[in-house]
């Protein structure tokens, strides 16, 4: 089996020293693999908690228009349509599980 999604599963979480991801084995990365007890670590970057104008609200229930243009925000993906997790109302990473569910600042986008 090929090792997949390795960098996105490393701990501690990028730019932190103490945010440890839930361990995801290679065979558990795919969303097609049943893992009912999967509980990814939740993390929100401190800068996002300050509600800067470029960031989404940290509460995912306040975002209603994934996979489409939402006012001035393009929520589509170059990878095509992405799934929304029914429990959390957050987009699922199209590459699979990472062990962390996060809201972060993407420096290369701002």
NORJO-V254785 format. One record per residue. BURIAL is + if it has 16 or more other ideal C-beta (glycine too) atoms within 10 Angstrom, else -. Layout:
burial=BURIAL
burial=BURIAL
This chain:
burial=-
burial=-
burial=-
burial=-
burial=+
burial=-
burial=-
burial=+
burial=+
burial=-
burial=-
burial=-
burial=+
burial=-
burial=-
burial=-
burial=-
burial=-
burial=-
burial=-
burial=+
burial=+
burial=-
burial=+
burial=-
burial=-
burial=-
burial=+
burial=+
burial=-
burial=+
burial=-
burial=-
burial=-
burial=-
burial=-
burial=-
burial=-
burial=-
burial=+
burial=+
burial=-
burial=+
burial=-
burial=+
burial=-
burial=-
burial=+
burial=-
burial=-
burial=-
burial=-
burial=-
burial=-
burial=+
burial=-
burial=-
burial=-
burial=-
burial=+
burial=-
burial=-
burial=+
burial=-
burial=-
burial=+
burial=-
burial=-
burial=-
burial=-
burial=-
burial=-
burial=-
burial=-
burial=+
burial=-
burial=-
burial=-
burial=-
burial=-
burial=-
burial=-
burial=-
burial=-
burial=-
burial=-
burial=-
burial=-
burial=-
burial=+
burial=+
burial=-
burial=+
burial=-
burial=-
burial=+
burial=+
burial=+
burial=+
burial=+
burial=+
burial=+
burial=+
burial=-
burial=-
burial=-
burial=-
burial=-
burial=-
burial=-
